[in-house]
């Protein structure tokens, strides 16, 4: 019979290897039907993962997840989703609003262009992009007291930037390109410039999925790895078919997808443990 696997994710392009695996029948070949469910990040989906209501969740790694694992909450990192590599542009970028941005401006120069603390938006407190922000501040001899950080969903960052409520956003491509296209925001730097070896995001398995449905979990991973390798064969984001798959799943602009810095998942699913 067919085994159903519930897959929780934000509407982000980085999960395209899973979408490709569905499209190419790699899950179907392994008697798996994937049911996609919208979540608001892995930390908020942790209870559903640990109870078995969600089998697999995709999202960024962060402090709350580390704490959950340390406290024996039954979730585990199963495979790589996105990580940084030295001297390679990362998909996570720092953007500044049009009024305070000038080409070639450094982060401190942008901070000097506003009255008072710089307003910075991230998508989750204590998440991987928060770590990037911390590295940016440290690299420029700045501290948390020099910025005001607010939590805003990626989908709302364009309006926050256009209204002037937010000075700086840290967003992964292709969502970040919407800031440039719709809010005329300026690209300041890549997150990989300050965090060149960082595990940005991963696929998480719930304890019940691992322990009670081990065979299904292994087959899901096989399908996912086939999806990664097909993703590379197709040419990643610039490929029209890849961009179409992402567009149809999440309604993200195809031109933005094809212009984005692509995710670089490990072909064997291996995470950067260090």
C-alpha positions as CSV (number, residue, x, y, z in Angstrom):
1,X,0.0,0.0,0.0
2,X,0.9,3.7,-0.2
3,X,2.3,5.4,2.9
4,X,1.4,9.1,3.4
5,X,4.1,11.4,4.7
6,X,3.1,14.8,6.0
7,X,5.6,17.5,4.9
8,X,5.5,20.9,6.6
9,X,7.2,23.8,5.0
10,X,7.1,27.6,4.5
11,X,6.5,28.7,0.8
12,X,10.2,28.8,0.0
13,X,12.1,27.9,-3.1
14,X,14.8,26.0,-1.2
15,X,12.6,23.0,-0.9
16,X,12.5,22.5,-4.6
17,X,14.3,19.1,-4.5
18,X,11.3,17.8,-2.7
19,X,9.0,19.3,-5.3
20,X,11.1,17.8,-8.1
21,X,11.0,14.4,-6.3
22,X,7.2,14.6,-6.4
23,X,7.1,15.7,-10.0
24,X,9.5,13.0,-11.2
25,X,7.7,10.3,-9.2
26,X,10.7,9.4,-6.9
27,X,8.4,9.3,-3.9
28,X,5.7,7.4,-5.9
29,X,8.3,4.8,-6.9
30,X,8.8,4.2,-3.2
31,X,5.1,3.9,-2.4
32,X,5.0,7.3,-0.7
33,X,2.5,10.0,-1.1
34,X,3.6,13.4,0.2
35,X,1.0,15.8,1.7
36,X,2.4,19.3,1.9
37,X,1.3,21.4,4.8
38,X,2.0,25.1,5.5
39,X,3.9,25.8,8.7
40,X,5.4,29.0,10.2
41,X,8.8,27.7,10.8
42,X,10.2,24.6,12.4
43,X,10.2,26.0,16.0
44,X,6.5,26.4,15.9
45,X,6.0,23.0,14.3
46,X,8.1,21.2,16.9
47,X,5.1,20.0,18.9
48,X,3.5,18.6,15.7
49,X,6.8,16.8,14.8
50,X,7.2,15.3,18.2
51,X,3.6,14.1,18.4
52,X,3.6,12.6,14.9
53,X,1.1,15.0,13.4
54,X,3.8,16.1,11.0
55,X,6.4,13.6,9.8
56,X,9.0,15.9,8.1
57,X,9.5,19.7,8.4
58,X,11.8,22.0,6.4
59,X,13.2,25.1,7.9
60,X,16.1,27.1,9.3
61,X,18.1,25.9,12.3
62,X,18.0,28.1,15.4
63,X,18.5,28.3,19.1
64,X,15.1,27.0,20.1
65,X,15.6,23.9,18.0
66,X,19.0,23.3,19.5
67,X,17.4,23.7,23.0
68,X,14.6,21.3,22.1
69,X,17.0,18.6,20.9
70,X,19.2,19.1,24.0
71,X,16.1,18.6,26.2
72,X,15.3,15.3,24.4
73,X,12.3,16.6,22.5
74,X,11.8,13.8,19.9
75,X,12.9,15.6,16.8
76,X,16.1,15.0,14.7
77,X,17.9,16.7,11.9
78,X,17.7,14.2,9.0
79,X,19.3,16.0,6.0
80,X,20.8,19.2,4.6
81,X,18.6,21.8,3.1
82,X,20.9,24.8,2.7
83,X,24.3,25.7,3.9
84,X,27.0,28.3,3.2
85,X,30.4,27.5,1.6
86,X,33.5,29.7,1.6
87,X,33.8,32.2,-1.3
88,X,30.4,31.2,-2.6
89,X,27.5,33.7,-2.5
90,X,24.8,32.6,-0.1
91,X,21.1,32.9,-0.8
92,X,20.5,34.9,2.5
93,X,21.2,38.6,1.8
94,X,21.1,41.8,3.7
95,X,18.9,44.5,2.1
96,X,18.5,48.2,2.9
97,X,15.5,50.4,2.0
98,X,15.9,52.8,-0.9
99,X,16.0,56.0,1.1
100,X,19.1,55.1,3.0
101,X,20.9,52.9,0.5
102,X,23.7,54.0,-1.8
103,X,25.8,51.7,-4.0
104,X,28.8,50.3,-2.2
105,X,27.6,51.6,1.2
106,X,28.9,49.6,4.2
107,X,26.6,48.4,7.0
108,X,27.8,51.2,9.4
109,X,27.3,53.8,6.7
110,X,23.7,52.7,6.3
111,X,23.2,52.8,10.0
112,X,24.6,56.3,10.1
113,X,21.9,57.3,7.5
114,X,19.1,57.0,10.0
115,X,18.2,58.9,13.1
116,X,18.4,56.6,16.1
117,X,18.9,52.8,16.0
118,X,18.8,51.0,12.7
119,X,15.5,49.0,12.4
120,X,16.2,45.5,11.2
121,X,13.7,42.8,10.4
122,X,14.1,39.0,10.6
123,X,11.7,36.2,10.3
124,X,12.3,34.4,13.6
125,X,14.0,35.3,16.9
126,X,17.1,33.2,17.6
127,X,17.0,31.7,14.1
128,X,19.8,31.3,11.6
129,X,19.3,34.8,10.1
130,X,19.6,36.2,13.6
131,X,23.0,34.6,13.8
132,X,23.9,36.2,10.4
133,X,22.9,39.6,11.8
134,X,25.0,39.0,14.9
135,X,28.0,38.2,12.7
136,X,27.4,41.4,10.6
137,X,27.3,43.5,13.7
138,X,30.4,41.9,15.1
139,X,32.3,42.4,11.8
140,X,31.6,46.1,12.0
141,X,32.3,46.7,15.7
142,X,28.6,47.1,16.4
143,X,26.4,45.5,19.0
144,X,22.7,44.7,19.5
145,X,22.2,48.0,21.2
146,X,22.9,49.7,17.8
147,X,19.8,48.1,16.2
148,X,16.1,47.5,16.8
149,X,15.2,44.0,15.7
150,X,11.6,43.1,14.8
151,X,10.1,39.8,13.8
152,X,8.2,40.0,10.4
153,X,7.1,37.2,8.1
154,X,9.0,37.2,4.8
155,X,5.8,37.9,2.9
156,X,5.3,41.1,4.8
157,X,8.8,42.5,4.5
158,X,8.2,44.3,1.2
159,X,5.4,46.4,2.6
160,X,7.4,47.1,5.8
161,X,10.3,48.3,3.7
162,X,8.1,50.4,1.4
163,X,6.4,52.1,4.4
164,X,9.7,52.9,6.0
165,X,8.9,50.9,9.1
166,X,12.0,48.7,8.5
167,X,15.4,50.0,7.4
168,X,17.1,46.6,6.8
169,X,15.9,43.1,6.1
170,X,17.7,39.7,6.0
171,X,16.0,37.5,3.5
172,X,16.9,34.5,1.3
173,X,16.5,34.6,-2.4
174,X,14.2,34.6,-4.4
175,X,12.1,36.3,-1.7
176,X,14.8,38.9,-1.3
177,X,14.6,39.9,-4.9
178,X,11.0,41.0,-4.3
179,X,12.5,43.7,-2.1
180,X,14.6,45.0,-5.0
181,X,11.8,44.7,-7.6
182,X,8.9,46.0,-5.5
183,X,10.6,48.3,-2.9
184,X,13.7,49.3,-4.8
185,X,15.8,48.0,-1.9
186,X,19.6,47.8,-2.2
187,X,21.7,44.7,-1.7
188,X,24.2,45.3,1.1
189,X,26.0,42.0,1.5
190,X,25.6,38.2,1.4
191,X,25.2,36.4,4.7
192,X,27.9,34.0,3.6
193,X,30.5,36.8,3.7
194,X,30.3,36.9,7.5
195,X,29.2,33.3,8.1
196,X,31.1,31.3,5.4
197,X,30.5,27.8,7.0
198,X,27.0,27.8,8.4
199,X,24.2,25.3,8.4
200,X,21.3,27.6,7.4
201,X,18.4,25.1,7.2
202,X,17.7,21.4,7.3
203,X,14.9,18.7,7.1
204,X,13.7,17.6,10.5
205,X,12.1,14.2,11.3
206,X,9.7,13.7,14.2
207,X,10.5,11.0,16.7
208,X,7.4,8.9,15.9
209,X,8.3,9.0,12.2
210,X,11.8,7.8,12.9
211,X,10.9,5.1,15.5
212,X,7.5,3.9,14.4
213,X,7.8,4.3,10.6
214,X,11.6,3.8,10.1
215,X,11.2,2.1,6.7
216,X,9.1,4.9,5.4
217,X,11.6,7.5,6.7
218,X,14.4,5.8,4.8
219,X,12.4,5.6,1.6
220,X,11.5,9.3,1.9
221,X,15.2,10.2,2.3
222,X,15.9,8.1,-0.8
223,X,13.3,10.1,-2.8
224,X,14.6,13.4,-1.5
225,X,18.2,12.6,-2.5
226,X,17.1,11.6,-6.0
227,X,15.3,15.0,-6.1
228,X,18.6,16.8,-5.2
229,X,20.5,15.1,-7.9
230,X,17.9,15.8,-10.5
231,X,17.8,19.4,-9.3
232,X,21.5,19.7,-10.2
233,X,21.0,17.8,-13.4
234,X,18.4,20.3,-14.4
235,X,20.6,23.3,-13.7
236,X,19.0,24.6,-10.4
237,X,17.1,27.9,-10.3
238,X,18.0,29.3,-13.8
239,X,16.3,26.3,-15.4
240,X,12.9,27.2,-16.7
241,X,11.4,23.9,-15.6
242,X,12.8,24.3,-12.0
243,X,11.4,27.8,-11.9
244,X,8.0,26.7,-13.1
245,X,7.8,24.0,-10.4
246,X,8.6,26.5,-7.7
247,X,6.2,29.1,-9.2
248,X,3.3,26.6,-9.4
249,X,3.9,25.4,-5.8
250,X,4.3,28.8,-4.1
251,X,3.3,31.5,-6.6
252,X,6.8,33.0,-6.6
253,X,7.7,35.1,-9.6
254,X,9.5,33.0,-12.2
255,X,11.9,35.8,-13.3
256,X,12.9,36.4,-9.7
257,X,13.5,32.6,-9.2
258,X,15.8,32.4,-12.3
259,X,17.8,35.5,-11.2
260,X,18.3,34.3,-7.6
261,X,21.3,32.9,-5.9
262,X,20.5,29.2,-5.9
263,X,20.4,27.0,-2.9
264,X,23.4,24.5,-2.7
265,X,22.1,21.4,-0.9
266,X,24.6,18.6,-0.2
267,X,24.1,15.9,-2.8
268,X,24.3,13.2,0.0
269,X,22.1,15.2,2.4
270,X,25.0,15.6,4.8
271,X,24.8,18.5,7.2
272,X,27.7,20.6,8.5
273,X,27.7,19.2,12.0
274,X,30.4,21.6,13.2
